[in-house]
């Protein structure tokens, strides 16, 4: 069983629990529940930083264009962006498909949750700054540009489901060897592994904290694999990461959203 930290809907404090991923059960305060019977809140409260082109396949797809204007050379440091707080959504919530948009890119990402203030951290000590790991769906409207901030495409309300919990760092032996899968309506659409990261989790933390401080509760996404699957209206999206669990959300037409997310 895995040790996890979670927040239930309508319950303010975070709770420590034990999860049996094989049987889909969770033990909270000594009582066993079926995972689907729990209503989850967003399990993080810091800033979420995304990372571009950290999977080898994603990098290779754009490698030739890196030598063209405006940059004319590959990036030397991590390419980061922010998923603002309005994008945060919980496991089990719905994702709004904007009017006039017919499909969304599903960005399956391992989220590294920082446990204490990290500045100029070395690779050898990087994991000691990690509280745990979660699953993040870095949703985007399909777009081509990586040279301009894709705010309209990546920062829509509810475009960053997170959860359902944080798995404690000690429960994951090697975050650089985790299989991830994306299923849409139960059909496998994508499979990859964190073995394919250009910068390992430790290297990414070290390179990012070389120029900026990460604080407790911040989440660093290790990247999104190439060939992100596309989801349409009414599709049920599941992102699975070994040893962490499954994040499930359904895509619903924006017209169905009245007075906020449903």
N, C-alpha and C positions, 0 to 999 in steps of 0.2 A: 504493500500500500504506500501511496505517496503522501507526504505532508504538504498541505496547501493552505493558502491564506485567501479568504473570500469575504465578500460583502453581500449579504442578502438584501433584497429590495425591502425598503422600509425599516431596516435595522441599521443604526448608525455605525457601531464599532465593527472593525474587521474581526474575523474569527479564524482561529486555527482549526483545521479539520483534517481528516484522513480519507483519501479517495482510493477506491478499488476500481481501476480503469477497466479491468476485464469484466467485472460484473455490473459496472455502471452504478455503483452505490457510493455513498458518502456518509461518513460518521461525523456528526457535529455534537459536541457536548455529550458524548456517550450514546447518542441515539442514531440509528442507521436510517438513511433515507435513500430512495431511488433518485438518481441524479436529476431526472426530468421533472421531479416533483418540487424541486427547489427553484425559487425565483431569484435570479442573480442580479446584483447591481454591478456597476463598473468597478473592477478591483484595483484601480490605480488612481492617483490624484496628482501626479506630476506632469511634466511636459513630455510629449511623445515626439521623438526625433526619428524620421525615416532616413534610410540610406539608399542611394541609387547605385546601381551597377556593381553590387558586391557579390553577385553570383556570376561564375565564370561564363555561363551561357548568355546571360543578359549583357555582360561586358563585350563578349565576342560579337554579338549581333550589331553593336554600334561602334566597334573598334575602328573600322575604316573611316567613319565619319568624324572621328575624334581628331583626325589630321587635317580636317577642312575648317574654314572659317566658321565661327569666330575664334575658336581656341587653337586649332592647328597643332594640338599635342594632347596626349591622354592626361587625365587628371592625376595629380600626385597625392592629394589628400582625399579623405572621404567626402563624398558629395551628400550633404545633408539637407533636409527640409523638415518643416514642422507640421504635424497634424494638430490643429488648434482644438481647444476644448469643446467647441460646438460640434466637432466631428465624433466625439466619443459616444459610444453606444454599448449597451450590455449584451451579453449572451442571451439569445432568445428574442431580442428586439428585432424590429423590422428595418430594412434599408429602403429609403425612398428613391424610386426611379424618377428622375426629373422629367418634367413635361418636355416632349420633343426629343428625348433620349431613349433609345431602344435597347441598349445593353450597357452593362457595367463591367469593368475589369475587376477581377477578384485577386487581390494581392495577398497571398499567404505569407505571413511573416512571423518569425520567432521574435518575441519581445523580451529584451533583457531588462529586468527591473532592478534599478540601482538601490542599494541598501544603505549607503552612507556617502557623504560628500567625497567626490573623486576629482582630483586635480593632478595633472602630470603623473598619471599612474603608469607603472611599468607592466609589460605583458606578464611577467612572472607573478605579479601580485593582483592582477586585474580581477580575477574571479572572487577574490576576497571582498570586493566591493559590490558584489551581486547579491541581492536578496533572493531572487528567484527568476522564473521564466513564465511567460504567458503566451497566449496565441492572439495575434492581431490580424484583422482583415483590413488591409490598406486599400480601400475601395477607391476607384478612379473612374471618371468618364474617359473612354479611350481617346488618346491624344498622341501626337508625334513629337512635340518639342520637349527636349531635355535641357534646353539652353535658357528657358525662361521659367519663372515660378508658375506652376500649373495650378494656380489658386482656385479658379472656377472649376477645374476638373477634379481636384483632390481635397478641397476644403469645404465641401457641402455638409450640411447638417447630417449627422449619423453616418458619415463615411469612414468611421474608424471603430467598428465593433472590437471589443477587447474582452478576453476572458476564456472560460468562465471563472477562472481563479488564477492565482499565482502559485506555481509549484516551487517549493523551497529549493534553494540552490543545492543543498546536500542530497536531494533526491535525484539529481541529474549528474551522472558521472562525467559525461563529456558532451557539452552543448554543441560541439562541432561534428557530431555524428548522430544526428536526429533525422529520421525520415518524416517528410511532410506530404500530405495528400489533400487535394481539393476534390470534393464530390458535389455535383449539382443534381438535385433530384435523385440522389443515391447512386449516380453514375460517376465513376472515377474519371476526372478530367485532367488532372495534373498530379505528378509525383516527382519529388526531388529530395535532396538531402543537404543538410548543412555541411557535409563534406565538400560541397562544391563552392563554398565561400572563398572569395579571394582573400579577404581579411578574416581571420578567425575571430571568434567572440573576444578573446583576449587582445588581439591586435587592434580590433576596432575600438575597444574601450581605451586602449593606450593612445591610439592616433587621435581620437576625438578629444580626450582630456588633455592632450598636449597643447590645445589652443582654447579650450573652454571647460568650465566646471560643470559636472553633472552632480545633481543633488538627490537626496533620498526621495524615492518615489518617481523619479524620471524613468522613462522607458526608451531604450535604444533599439530600434528595429534593425536586424542584421541585414535586411534586404529582401527583395521580392524576386523569385525565380523568373526566368524568361518564359515567354508564351503563357502569360496570365490568362486563365479561362474567362469566358464571358458569360454573364448571367442576365436573364431577361425577367420581365414581369412575372411574378408568382413563383419564380424558381426558389427552391430551398437550397441554401449554400452551407456546406459543412467543410471546415478546415480542421484536419487532424494532424497533430504532431505527436510522435511517439513519446511516451512517458509524461506527457502533459495533459492530453485529452482532446476534446472536440469543441470547436466553436461553431454554433449553428445560428444562422439568421436567414430570414426570408426577404426577398426583394418584392416590394409592393409599390404600385403606382403612387406618385406624389399626390395625385388627386384624392387618394384614400386617406391622406393625412389631414386631420382636422384638429386645429389647436395644438399641434406638436406631434412628436413621434408616437406611433401606436405599436 
